[in-house]
Amino acid sequence: AFRRCVELKYSQQVRLTSRSGGAVTLIPLSAGATLGGAMWHLTAALESVLYLPRFGHQKERLLGGAALDDVPARLTLLIADASAADATPP
């Protein structure tokens, strides 16, 4: 199964097509929370989805913050992690 995995760079578009003719475009964007972490922009037909499993919006010493400028202004759906929503900042 891992032989079919493909390494992607940030902002590199990958188009996945099905036998029925449908297609989904995936774009990894810098999430800014962990080294190598990505948020995913998915598009299919007229739908646009942003999946943020974990992200950091602030620029830090090692991390440049989430690439929110690369996200389209109009999304159909935004899916964000809220596991630290009740955490108190240090």
mmCIF file as gemmi writes it, N, C-alpha and C atoms, coordinates in Angstrom:
data_model
loop_
_atom_site.group_PDB
_atom_site.id
_atom_site.type_symbol
_atom_site.label_atom_id
_atom_site.label_alt_id
_atom_site.label_comp_id
_atom_site.label_asym_id
_atom_site.label_entity_id
_atom_site.label_seq_id
_atom_site.pdbx_PDB_ins_code
_atom_site.Cartn_x
_atom_site.Cartn_y
_atom_site.Cartn_z
_atom_site.occupancy
_atom_site.B_iso_or_equiv
_atom_site.pdbx_formal_charge
_atom_site.auth_seq_id
_atom_site.auth_asym_id
_atom_site.pdbx_PDB_model_num
ATOM 1 N N . ALA Axp A 1 ? 0.82 -1.192 0 1 0 ? 1 A 1
ATOM 2 C CA . ALA Axp A 1 ? 0 0 0 1 0 ? 1 A 1
ATOM 3 C C . ALA Axp A 1 ? 0.865 1.258 0 1 0 ? 1 A 1
ATOM 4 N N . PHE Axp A 2 ? 2.001 1.25 0.696 1 0 ? 2 A 1
ATOM 5 C CA . PHE Axp A 2 ? 2.83 2.447 0.77 1 0 ? 2 A 1
ATOM 6 C C . PHE Axp A 2 ? 3.57 2.726 -0.532 1 0 ? 2 A 1
ATOM 7 N N . ARG Axp A 3 ? 3.671 1.758 -1.413 1 0 ? 3 A 1
ATOM 8 C CA . ARG Axp A 3 ? 4.314 1.985 -2.705 1 0 ? 3 A 1
ATOM 9 C C . ARG Axp A 3 ? 3.524 2.965 -3.559 1 0 ? 3 A 1
ATOM 10 N N . ARG Axp A 4 ? 2.246 3.098 -3.286 1 0 ? 4 A 1
ATOM 11 C CA . ARG Axp A 4 ? 1.397 4.002 -4.076 1 0 ? 4 A 1
ATOM 12 C C . ARG Axp A 4 ? 1.317 5.401 -3.469 1 0 ? 4 A 1
ATOM 13 N N . CYS Axp A 5 ? 1.956 5.621 -2.321 1 0 ? 5 A 1
ATOM 14 C CA . CYS Axp A 5 ? 1.958 6.942 -1.685 1 0 ? 5 A 1
ATOM 15 C C . CYS Axp A 5 ? 2.854 7.886 -2.476 1 0 ? 5 A 1
ATOM 16 N N . VAL Axp A 6 ? 2.447 9.134 -2.543 1 0 ? 6 A 1
ATOM 17 C CA . VAL Axp A 6 ? 3.198 10.152 -3.273 1 0 ? 6 A 1
ATOM 18 C C . VAL Axp A 6 ? 3.474 11.317 -2.333 1 0 ? 6 A 1
ATOM 19 N N . GLU Axp A 7 ? 4.721 11.757 -2.298 1 0 ? 7 A 1
ATOM 20 C CA . GLU Axp A 7 ? 5.091 12.913 -1.488 1 0 ? 7 A 1
ATOM 21 C C . GLU Axp A 7 ? 4.654 14.182 -2.203 1 0 ? 7 A 1
ATOM 22 N N . LEU Axp A 8 ? 4.03 15.1 -1.46 1 0 ? 8 A 1
ATOM 23 C CA . LEU Axp A 8 ? 3.563 16.358 -2.031 1 0 ? 8 A 1
ATOM 24 C C . LEU Axp A 8 ? 4.268 17.521 -1.365 1 0 ? 8 A 1
ATOM 25 N N . LYS Axp A 9 ? 4.46 18.573 -2.114 1 0 ? 9 A 1
ATOM 26 C CA . LYS Axp A 9 ? 4.99 19.816 -1.572 1 0 ? 9 A 1
ATOM 27 C C . LYS Axp A 9 ? 3.805 20.749 -1.317 1 0 ? 9 A 1
ATOM 28 N N . TYR Axp A 10 ? 4.015 21.737 -0.437 1 0 ? 10 A 1
ATOM 29 C CA . TYR Axp A 10 ? 2.953 22.705 -0.183 1 0 ? 10 A 1
ATOM 30 C C . TYR Axp A 10 ? 2.541 23.378 -1.491 1 0 ? 10 A 1
ATOM 31 N N . SER Axp A 11 ? 1.261 23.588 -1.669 1 0 ? 11 A 1
ATOM 32 C CA . SER Axp A 11 ? 0.64 24.238 -2.828 1 0 ? 11 A 1
ATOM 33 C C . SER Axp A 11 ? 0.73 23.422 -4.111 1 0 ? 11 A 1
ATOM 34 N N . GLN Axp A 12 ? 1.172 22.175 -4.038 1 0 ? 12 A 1
ATOM 35 C CA . GLN Axp A 12 ? 1.211 21.309 -5.218 1 0 ? 12 A 1
ATOM 36 C C . GLN Axp A 12 ? -0.168 20.686 -5.425 1 0 ? 12 A 1
ATOM 37 N N . GLN Axp A 13 ? -0.755 20.896 -6.584 1 0 ? 13 A 1
ATOM 38 C CA . GLN Axp A 13 ? -2.084 20.368 -6.873 1 0 ? 13 A 1
ATOM 39 C C . GLN Axp A 13 ? -1.995 18.928 -7.372 1 0 ? 13 A 1
ATOM 40 N N . VAL Axp A 14 ? -2.882 18.095 -6.846 1 0 ? 14 A 1
ATOM 41 C CA . VAL Axp A 14 ? -2.994 16.713 -7.302 1 0 ? 14 A 1
ATOM 42 C C . VAL Axp A 14 ? -4.447 16.476 -7.679 1 0 ? 14 A 1
ATOM 43 N N . ARG Axp A 15 ? -4.651 15.947 -8.864 1 0 ? 15 A 1
ATOM 44 C CA . ARG Axp A 15 ? -6.012 15.682 -9.344 1 0 ? 15 A 1
ATOM 45 C C . ARG Axp A 15 ? -6.254 14.178 -9.34 1 0 ? 15 A 1
ATOM 46 N N . LEU Axp A 16 ? -7.282 13.766 -8.623 1 0 ? 16 A 1
ATOM 47 C CA . LEU Axp A 16 ? -7.671 12.366 -8.562 1 0 ? 16 A 1
ATOM 48 C C . LEU Axp A 16 ? -8.951 12.192 -9.361 1 0 ? 16 A 1
ATOM 49 N N . THR Axp A 17 ? -8.949 11.248 -10.289 1 0 ? 17 A 1
ATOM 50 C CA . THR Axp A 17 ? -10.127 11.031 -11.113 1 0 ? 17 A 1
ATOM 51 C C . THR Axp A 17 ? -10.672 9.625 -10.871 1 0 ? 17 A 1
ATOM 52 N N . SER Axp A 18 ? -11.969 9.497 -11.042 1 0 ? 18 A 1
ATOM 53 C CA . SER Axp A 18 ? -12.614 8.193 -10.882 1 0 ? 18 A 1
ATOM 54 C C . SER Axp A 18 ? -12.954 7.634 -12.259 1 0 ? 18 A 1
ATOM 55 N N . ARG Axp A 19 ? -13.31 6.392 -12.292 1 0 ? 19 A 1
ATOM 56 C CA . ARG Axp A 19 ? -13.691 5.757 -13.56 1 0 ? 19 A 1
ATOM 57 C C . ARG Axp A 19 ? -14.969 6.354 -14.135 1 0 ? 19 A 1
ATOM 58 N N . SER Axp A 20 ? -15.805 6.911 -13.247 1 0 ? 20 A 1
ATOM 59 C CA . SER Axp A 20 ? -17.06 7.505 -13.708 1 0 ? 20 A 1
ATOM 60 C C . SER Axp A 20 ? -16.87 8.915 -14.258 1 0 ? 20 A 1
ATOM 61 N N . GLY Axp A 21 ? -15.663 9.452 -14.165 1 0 ? 21 A 1
ATOM 62 C CA . GLY Axp A 21 ? -15.403 10.768 -14.728 1 0 ? 21 A 1
ATOM 63 C C . GLY Axp A 21 ? -15.34 11.887 -13.71 1 0 ? 21 A 1
ATOM 64 N N . GLY Axp A 22 ? -15.69 11.617 -12.463 1 0 ? 22 A 1
ATOM 65 C CA . GLY Axp A 22 ? -15.603 12.634 -11.427 1 0 ? 22 A 1
ATOM 66 C C . GLY Axp A 22 ? -14.154 12.904 -11.052 1 0 ? 22 A 1
ATOM 67 N N . ALA Axp A 23 ? -13.88 14.085 -10.54 1 0 ? 23 A 1
ATOM 68 C CA . ALA Axp A 23 ? -12.516 14.427 -10.17 1 0 ? 23 A 1
ATOM 69 C C . ALA Axp A 23 ? -12.502 15.26 -8.892 1 0 ? 23 A 1
ATOM 70 N N . VAL Axp A 24 ? -11.446 15.082 -8.117 1 0 ? 24 A 1
ATOM 71 C CA . VAL Axp A 24 ? -11.202 15.851 -6.901 1 0 ? 24 A 1
ATOM 72 C C . VAL Axp A 24 ? -9.788 16.392 -6.984 1 0 ? 24 A 1
ATOM 73 N N . THR Axp A 25 ? -9.617 17.662 -6.662 1 0 ? 25 A 1
ATOM 74 C CA . THR Axp A 25 ? -8.292 18.262 -6.626 1 0 ? 25 A 1
ATOM 75 C C . THR Axp A 25 ? -7.911 18.484 -5.168 1 0 ? 25 A 1
ATOM 76 N N . LEU Axp A 26 ? -6.724 18.02 -4.774 1 0 ? 26 A 1
ATOM 77 C CA . LEU Axp A 26 ? -6.204 18.167 -3.422 1 0 ? 26 A 1
ATOM 78 C C . LEU Axp A 26 ? -5.009 19.116 -3.448 1 0 ? 26 A 1
ATOM 79 N N . ILE Axp A 27 ? -4.966 20.044 -2.493 1 0 ? 27 A 1
ATOM 80 C CA . ILE Axp A 27 ? -3.833 20.959 -2.382 1 0 ? 27 A 1
ATOM 81 C C . ILE Axp A 27 ? -3.423 21.033 -0.92 1 0 ? 27 A 1
ATOM 82 N N . PRO Axp A 28 ? -2.216 20.568 -0.561 1 0 ? 28 A 1
ATOM 83 C CA . PRO Axp A 28 ? -1.744 20.726 0.809 1 0 ? 28 A 1
ATOM 84 C C . PRO Axp A 28 ? -1.202 22.146 1.008 1 0 ? 28 A 1
ATOM 85 N N . LEU Axp A 29 ? -1.569 22.765 2.108 1 0 ? 29 A 1
ATOM 86 C CA . LEU Axp A 29 ? -1.092 24.1 2.464 1 0 ? 29 A 1
ATOM 87 C C . LEU Axp A 29 ? -0.459 24.039 3.849 1 0 ? 29 A 1
ATOM 88 N N . SER Axp A 30 ? 0.495 24.883 4.106 1 0 ? 30 A 1
ATOM 89 C CA . SER Axp A 30 ? 1.165 24.89 5.405 1 0 ? 30 A 1
ATOM 90 C C . SER Axp A 30 ? 0.166 25.19 6.517 1 0 ? 30 A 1
ATOM 91 N N . ALA Axp A 31 ? 0.146 24.321 7.537 1 0 ? 31 A 1
ATOM 92 C CA . ALA Axp A 31 ? -0.779 24.498 8.651 1 0 ? 31 A 1
ATOM 93 C C . ALA Axp A 31 ? -0.186 25.359 9.763 1 0 ? 31 A 1
ATOM 94 N N . GLY Axp A 32 ? 1.138 25.436 9.833 1 0 ? 32 A 1
ATOM 95 C CA . GLY Axp A 32 ? 1.782 26.308 10.804 1 0 ? 32 A 1
ATOM 96 C C . GLY Axp A 32 ? 1.755 25.818 12.23 1 0 ? 32 A 1
ATOM 97 N N . ALA Axp A 33 ? 1.289 24.61 12.507 1 0 ? 33 A 1
ATOM 98 C CA . ALA Axp A 33 ? 1.217 24.112 13.885 1 0 ? 33 A 1
ATOM 99 C C . ALA Axp A 33 ? 2.354 23.147 14.2 1 0 ? 33 A 1
ATOM 100 N N . THR Axp A 34 ? 2.737 22.331 13.229 1 0 ? 34 A 1
ATOM 101 C CA . THR Axp A 34 ? 3.82 21.372 13.405 1 0 ? 34 A 1
ATOM 102 C C . THR Axp A 34 ? 4.686 21.37 12.151 1 0 ? 34 A 1
ATOM 103 N N . LEU Axp A 35 ? 5.935 20.972 12.29 1 0 ? 35 A 1
ATOM 104 C CA . LEU Axp A 35 ? 6.811 20.889 11.125 1 0 ? 35 A 1
ATOM 105 C C . LEU Axp A 35 ? 6.252 19.873 10.144 1 0 ? 35 A 1
ATOM 106 N N . GLY Axp A 36 ? 6.023 20.278 8.917 1 0 ? 36 A 1
ATOM 107 C CA . GLY Axp A 36 ? 5.483 19.39 7.903 1 0 ? 36 A 1
ATOM 108 C C . GLY Axp A 36 ? 3.976 19.217 7.947 1 0 ? 36 A 1
ATOM 109 N N . GLY Axp A 37 ? 3.312 19.819 8.916 1 0 ? 37 A 1
ATOM 110 C CA . GLY Axp A 37 ? 1.865 19.69 9.04 1 0 ? 37 A 1
ATOM 111 C C . GLY Axp A 37 ? 1.141 20.426 7.921 1 0 ? 37 A 1
ATOM 112 N N . ALA Axp A 38 ? 0.027 19.873 7.481 1 0 ? 38 A 1
ATOM 113 C CA . ALA Axp A 38 ? -0.7 20.472 6.361 1 0 ? 38 A 1
ATOM 114 C C . ALA Axp A 38 ? -2.185 20.594 6.663 1 0 ? 38 A 1
ATOM 115 N N . MET Axp A 39 ? -2.764 21.638 6.103 1 0 ? 39 A 1
ATOM 116 C CA . MET Axp A 39 ? -4.21 21.721 5.999 1 0 ? 39 A 1
ATOM 117 C C . MET Axp A 39 ? -4.505 21.441 4.534 1 0 ? 39 A 1
ATOM 118 N N . TRP Axp A 40 ? -5.682 20.944 4.249 1 0 ? 40 A 1
ATOM 119 C CA . TRP Axp A 40 ? -5.983 20.451 2.909 1 0 ? 40 A 1
ATOM 120 C C . TRP Axp A 40 ? -7.132 21.22 2.281 1 0 ? 40 A 1
ATOM 121 N N . HIS Axp A 41 ? -6.913 21.691 1.06 1 0 ? 41 A 1
ATOM 122 C CA . HIS Axp A 41 ? -7.968 22.333 0.289 1 0 ? 41 A 1
ATOM 123 C C . HIS Axp A 41 ? -8.41 21.333 -0.775 1 0 ? 41 A 1
ATOM 124 N N . LEU Axp A 42 ? -9.667 20.956 -0.74 1 0 ? 42 A 1
ATOM 125 C CA . LEU Axp A 42 ? -10.229 19.983 -1.682 1 0 ? 42 A 1
ATOM 126 C C . LEU Axp A 42 ? -11.272 20.685 -2.538 1 0 ? 42 A 1
ATOM 127 N N . THR Axp A 43 ? -11.241 20.432 -3.828 1 0 ? 43 A 1
ATOM 128 C CA . THR Axp A 43 ? -12.26 20.965 -4.726 1 0 ? 43 A 1
ATOM 129 C C . THR Axp A 43 ? -12.79 19.836 -5.598 1 0 ? 43 A 1
ATOM 130 N N . ALA Axp A 44 ? -14.096 19.847 -5.8 1 0 ? 44 A 1
ATOM 131 C CA . ALA Axp A 44 ? -14.769 18.884 -6.659 1 0 ? 44 A 1
ATOM 132 C C . ALA Axp A 44 ? -15.977 19.586 -7.259 1 0 ? 44 A 1
ATOM 133 N N . ALA Axp A 45 ? -16.014 19.642 -8.569 1 0 ? 45 A 1
ATOM 134 C CA . ALA Axp A 45 ? -17.081 20.347 -9.286 1 0 ? 45 A 1
ATOM 135 C C . ALA Axp A 45 ? -17.146 21.79 -8.77 1 0 ? 45 A 1
ATOM 136 N N . LEU Axp A 46 ? -18.24 22.191 -8.169 1 0 ? 46 A 1
ATOM 137 C CA . LEU Axp A 46 ? -18.383 23.556 -7.659 1 0 ? 46 A 1
ATOM 138 C C . LEU Axp A 46 ? -18.172 23.653 -6.155 1 0 ? 46 A 1
ATOM 139 N N . GLU Axp A 47 ? -17.782 22.555 -5.529 1 0 ? 47 A 1
ATOM 140 C CA . GLU Axp A 47 ? -17.6 22.519 -4.078 1 0 ? 47 A 1
ATOM 141 C C . GLU Axp A 47 ? -16.143 22.802 -3.707 1 0 ? 47 A 1
ATOM 142 N N . SER Axp A 48 ? -15.943 23.53 -2.609 1 0 ? 48 A 1
ATOM 143 C CA . SER Axp A 48 ? -14.607 23.863 -2.127 1 0 ? 48 A 1
ATOM 144 C C . SER Axp A 48 ? -14.579 23.636 -0.621 1 0 ? 48 A 1
ATOM 145 N N . VAL Axp A 49 ? -13.703 22.744 -0.155 1 0 ? 49 A 1
ATOM 146 C CA . VAL Axp A 49 ? -13.645 22.357 1.252 1 0 ? 49 A 1
ATOM 147 C C . VAL Axp A 49 ? -12.236 22.606 1.781 1 0 ? 49 A 1
ATOM 148 N N . LEU Axp A 50 ? -12.139 23.157 2.989 1 0 ? 50 A 1
ATOM 149 C CA . LEU Axp A 50 ? -10.853 23.316 3.659 1 0 ? 50 A 1
ATOM 150 C C . LEU Axp A 50 ? -10.881 22.488 4.932 1 0 ? 50 A 1
ATOM 151 N N . TYR Axp A 51 ? -9.936 21.566 5.059 1 0 ? 51 A 1
ATOM 152 C CA . TYR Axp A 51 ? -9.827 20.687 6.231 1 0 ? 51 A 1
ATOM 153 C C . TYR Axp A 51 ? -8.586 21.093 7.009 1 0 ? 51 A 1
ATOM 154 N N . LEU Axp A 52 ? -8.779 21.551 8.253 1 0 ? 52 A 1
ATOM 155 C CA . LEU Axp A 52 ? -7.693 21.987 9.12 1 0 ? 52 A 1
ATOM 156 C C . LEU Axp A 52 ? -7.621 21.048 10.323 1 0 ? 52 A 1
ATOM 157 N N . PRO Axp A 53 ? -6.864 19.941 10.228 1 0 ? 53 A 1
ATOM 158 C CA . PRO Axp A 53 ? -6.807 19.027 11.363 1 0 ? 53 A 1
ATOM 159 C C . PRO Axp A 53 ? -6.145 19.665 12.576 1 0 ? 53 A 1
ATOM 160 N N . ARG Axp A 54 ? -5.134 20.476 12.356 1 0 ? 54 A 1
ATOM 161 C CA . ARG Axp A 54 ? -4.464 21.22 13.424 1 0 ? 54 A 1
ATOM 162 C C . ARG Axp A 54 ? -3.723 22.359 12.751 1 0 ? 54 A 1
ATOM 163 N N . PHE Axp A 55 ? -3.92 23.579 13.24 1 0 ? 55 A 1
ATOM 164 C CA . PHE Axp A 55 ? -3.266 24.704 12.591 1 0 ? 55 A 1
ATOM 165 C C . PHE Axp A 55 ? -2.87 25.752 13.615 1 0 ? 55 A 1
ATOM 166 N N . GLY Axp A 56 ? -1.901 26.574 13.258 1 0 ? 56 A 1
ATOM 167 C CA . GLY Axp A 56 ? -1.447 27.676 14.091 1 0 ? 56 A 1
ATOM 168 C C . GLY Axp A 56 ? -1.395 28.933 13.249 1 0 ? 56 A 1
ATOM 169 N N . HIS Axp A 57 ? -2.136 29.944 13.639 1 0 ? 57 A 1
ATOM 170 C CA . HIS Axp A 57 ? -2.214 31.153 12.819 1 0 ? 57 A 1
ATOM 171 C C . HIS Axp A 57 ? -1.096 32.144 13.101 1 0 ? 57 A 1
ATOM 172 N N . GLN Axp A 58 ? -0.384 31.991 14.227 1 0 ? 58 A 1
ATOM 173 C CA . GLN Axp A 58 ? 0.665 32.934 14.584 1 0 ? 58 A 1
ATOM 174 C C . GLN Axp A 58 ? 2.016 32.478 14.056 1 0 ? 58 A 1
ATOM 175 N N . LYS Axp A 59 ? 2.805 33.435 13.599 1 0 ? 59 A 1
ATOM 176 C CA . LYS Axp A 59 ? 4.159 33.14 13.15 1 0 ? 59 A 1
ATOM 177 C C . LYS Axp A 59 ? 5.043 32.964 14.378 1 0 ? 59 A 1
ATOM 178 N N . GLU Axp A 60 ? 5.842 31.906 14.374 1 0 ? 60 A 1
ATOM 179 C CA . GLU Axp A 60 ? 6.731 31.616 15.492 1 0 ? 60 A 1
ATOM 180 C C . GLU Axp A 60 ? 8.16 31.51 14.978 1 0 ? 60 A 1
ATOM 181 N N . ARG Axp A 61 ? 9.075 31.195 15.869 1 0 ? 61 A 1
ATOM 182 C CA . ARG Axp A 61 ? 10.484 31.122 15.49 1 0 ? 61 A 1
ATOM 183 C C . ARG Axp A 61 ? 10.732 30.09 14.385 1 0 ? 61 A 1
ATOM 184 N N . LEU Axp A 62 ? 10.201 28.898 14.527 1 0 ? 62 A 1
ATOM 185 C CA . LEU Axp A 62 ? 10.443 27.837 13.554 1 0 ? 62 A 1
ATOM 186 C C . LEU Axp A 62 ? 9.337 27.68 12.527 1 0 ? 62 A 1
ATOM 187 N N . LEU Axp A 63 ? 8.147 28.129 12.85 1 0 ? 63 A 1
ATOM 188 C CA . LEU Axp A 63 ? 6.995 27.923 11.977 1 0 ? 63 A 1
ATOM 189 C C . LEU Axp A 63 ? 6.465 29.262 11.485 1 0 ? 63 A 1
ATOM 190 N N . GLY Axp A 64 ? 6.118 29.31 10.215 1 0 ? 64 A 1
ATOM 191 C CA . GLY Axp A 64 ? 5.665 30.56 9.622 1 0 ? 64 A 1
ATOM 192 C C . GLY Axp A 64 ? 4.193 30.864 9.79 1 0 ? 64 A 1
ATOM 193 N N . GLY Axp A 65 ? 3.478 30.036 10.501 1 0 ? 65 A 1
ATOM 194 C CA . GLY Axp A 65 ? 2.038 30.235 10.636 1 0 ? 65 A 1
ATOM 195 C C . GLY Axp A 65 ? 1.302 29.62 9.453 1 0 ? 65 A 1
ATOM 196 N N . ALA Axp A 66 ? 0.024 29.444 9.605 1 0 ? 66 A 1
ATOM 197 C CA . ALA Axp A 66 ? -0.795 28.811 8.564 1 0 ? 66 A 1
ATOM 198 C C . ALA Axp A 66 ? -0.839 29.693 7.316 1 0 ? 66 A 1
ATOM 199 N N . ALA Axp A 67 ? -0.868 29.06 6.166 1 0 ? 67 A 1
ATOM 200 C CA . ALA Axp A 67 ? -0.908 29.76 4.88 1 0 ? 67 A 1
ATOM 201 C C . ALA Axp A 67 ? -2.342 30.163 4.556 1 0 ? 67 A 1
ATOM 202 N N . LEU Axp A 68 ? -2.936 30.971 5.423 1 0 ? 68 A 1
ATOM 203 C CA . LEU Axp A 68 ? -4.339 31.343 5.237 1 0 ? 68 A 1
ATOM 204 C C . LEU Axp A 68 ? -4.542 32.272 4.049 1 0 ? 68 A 1
ATOM 205 N N . ASP Axp A 69 ? -3.477 32.942 3.59 1 0 ? 69 A 1
ATOM 206 C CA . ASP Axp A 69 ? -3.599 33.798 2.404 1 0 ? 69 A 1
ATOM 207 C C . ASP Axp A 69 ? -3.815 32.984 1.141 1 0 ? 69 A 1
ATOM 208 N N . ASP Axp A 70 ? -3.433 31.707 1.164 1 0 ? 70 A 1
ATOM 209 C CA . ASP Axp A 70 ? -3.584 30.837 -0.002 1 0 ? 70 A 1
ATOM 210 C C . ASP Axp A 70 ? -4.952 30.172 -0.076 1 0 ? 70 A 1
ATOM 211 N N . VAL Axp A 71 ? -5.796 30.413 0.911 1 0 ? 71 A 1
ATOM 212 C CA . VAL Axp A 71 ? -7.125 29.802 0.959 1 0 ? 71 A 1
ATOM 213 C C . VAL Axp A 71 ? -8.104 30.682 0.183 1 0 ? 71 A 1
ATOM 214 N N . PRO Axp A 72 ? -8.934 30.098 -0.664 1 0 ? 72 A 1
ATOM 215 C CA . PRO Axp A 72 ? -9.92 30.896 -1.391 1 0 ? 72 A 1
ATOM 216 C C . PRO Axp A 72 ? -10.877 31.626 -0.444 1 0 ? 72 A 1
ATOM 217 N N . ALA Axp A 73 ? -11.359 32.751 -0.884 1 0 ? 73 A 1
ATOM 218 C CA . ALA Axp A 73 ? -12.244 33.565 -0.046 1 0 ? 73 A 1
ATOM 219 C C . ALA Axp A 73 ? -13.592 32.898 0.204 1 0 ? 73 A 1
ATOM 220 N N . ARG Axp A 74 ? -14.079 32.133 -0.749 1 0 ? 74 A 1
ATOM 221 C CA . ARG Axp A 74 ? -15.392 31.497 -0.61 1 0 ? 74 A 1
ATOM 222 C C . ARG Axp A 74 ? -15.227 29.988 -0.555 1 0 ? 74 A 1
ATOM 223 N N . LEU Axp A 75 ? -15.581 29.422 0.579 1 0 ? 75 A 1
ATOM 224 C CA . LEU Axp A 75 ? -15.541 27.98 0.773 1 0 ? 75 A 1
ATOM 225 C C . LEU Axp A 75 ? -16.961 27.447 0.908 1 0 ? 75 A 1
ATOM 226 N N . THR Axp A 76 ? -17.161 26.227 0.477 1 0 ? 76 A 1
ATOM 227 C CA . THR Axp A 76 ? -18.439 25.56 0.689 1 0 ? 76 A 1
ATOM 228 C C . THR Axp A 76 ? -18.509 25.034 2.118 1 0 ? 76 A 1
ATOM 229 N N . LEU Axp A 77 ? -17.368 24.527 2.607 1 0 ? 77 A 1
ATOM 230 C CA . LEU Axp A 77 ? -17.327 23.912 3.933 1 0 ? 77 A 1
ATOM 231 C C . LEU Axp A 77 ? -15.959 24.108 4.551 1 0 ? 77 A 1
ATOM 232 N N . LEU Axp A 78 ? -15.93 24.415 5.84 1 0 ? 78 A 1
ATOM 233 C CA . LEU Axp A 78 ? -14.694 24.52 6.608 1 0 ? 78 A 1
ATOM 234 C C . LEU Axp A 78 ? -14.77 23.507 7.742 1 0 ? 78 A 1
ATOM 235 N N . ILE Axp A 79 ? -13.787 22.607 7.799 1 0 ? 79 A 1
ATOM 236 C CA . ILE Axp A 79 ? -13.727 21.605 8.861 1 0 ? 79 A 1
ATOM 237 C C . ILE Axp A 79 ? -12.471 21.893 9.67 1 0 ? 79 A 1
ATOM 238 N N . ALA Axp A 80 ? -12.621 22.256 10.946 1 0 ? 80 A 1
ATOM 239 C CA . ALA Axp A 80 ? -11.483 22.617 11.781 1 0 ? 80 A 1
ATOM 240 C C . ALA Axp A 80 ? -11.489 21.807 13.068 1 0 ? 80 A 1
ATOM 241 N N . ASP Axp A 81 ? -10.294 21.508 13.555 1 0 ? 81 A 1
ATOM 242 C CA . ASP Axp A 81 ? -10.13 20.796 14.808 1 0 ? 81 A 1
ATOM 243 C C . ASP Axp A 81 ? -10.425 21.754 15.964 1 0 ? 81 A 1
ATOM 244 N N . ALA Axp A 82 ? -11.132 21.29 16.944 1 0 ? 82 A 1
ATOM 245 C CA . ALA Axp A 82 ? -11.453 22.117 18.101 1 0 ? 82 A 1
ATOM 246 C C . ALA Axp A 82 ? -11.023 21.449 19.398 1 0 ? 82 A 1
ATOM 247 N N . SER Axp A 83 ? -10.032 20.555 19.324 1 0 ? 83 A 1
ATOM 248 C CA . SER Axp A 83 ? -9.622 19.817 20.516 1 0 ? 83 A 1
ATOM 249 C C . SER Axp A 83 ? -8.981 20.728 21.564 1 0 ? 83 A 1
ATOM 250 N N . ALA Axp A 84 ? -8.407 21.849 21.149 1 0 ? 84 A 1
ATOM 251 C CA . ALA Axp A 84 ? -7.776 22.755 22.126 1 0 ? 84 A 1
ATOM 252 C C . ALA Axp A 84 ? -8.602 24.015 22.341 1 0 ? 84 A 1
ATOM 253 N N . ALA Axp A 85 ? -9.864 23.977 21.984 1 0 ? 85 A 1
ATOM 254 C CA . ALA Axp A 85 ? -10.713 25.171 22.089 1 0 ? 85 A 1
ATOM 255 C C . ALA Axp A 85 ? -10.905 25.641 23.52 1 0 ? 85 A 1
ATOM 256 N N . ASP Axp A 86 ? -10.878 24.717 24.471 1 0 ? 86 A 1
ATOM 257 C CA . ASP Axp A 86 ? -11.081 25.117 25.861 1 0 ? 86 A 1
ATOM 258 C C . ASP Axp A 86 ? -9.766 25.273 26.629 1 0 ? 86 A 1
ATOM 259 N N . ALA Axp A 87 ? -8.637 25.21 25.934 1 0 ? 87 A 1
ATOM 260 C CA . ALA Axp A 87 ? -7.332 25.342 26.594 1 0 ? 87 A 1
ATOM 261 C C . ALA Axp A 87 ? -7.065 26.8 26.947 1 0 ? 87 A 1
ATOM 262 N N . THR Axp A 88 ? -6.4 27.013 28.057 1 0 ? 88 A 1
ATOM 263 C CA . THR Axp A 88 ? -6.034 28.351 28.484 1 0 ? 88 A 1
ATOM 264 C C . THR Axp A 88 ? -4.624 28.64 27.967 1 0 ? 88 A 1
ATOM 265 N N . PRO Axp A 89 ? -4.447 29.795 27.295 1 0 ? 89 A 1
ATOM 266 C CA . PRO Axp A 89 ? -3.114 30.126 26.784 1 0 ? 89 A 1
ATOM 267 C C . PRO Axp A 89 ? -2.122 30.301 27.928 1 0 ? 89 A 1
ATOM 268 N N . PRO Axp A 90 ? -0.832 30.022 27.653 1 0 ? 90 A 1
ATOM 269 C CA . PRO Axp A 90 ? 0.172 30.165 28.728 1 0 ? 90 A 1
ATOM 270 C C . PRO Axp A 90 ? 0.397 31.588 29.129 1 0 ? 90 A 1
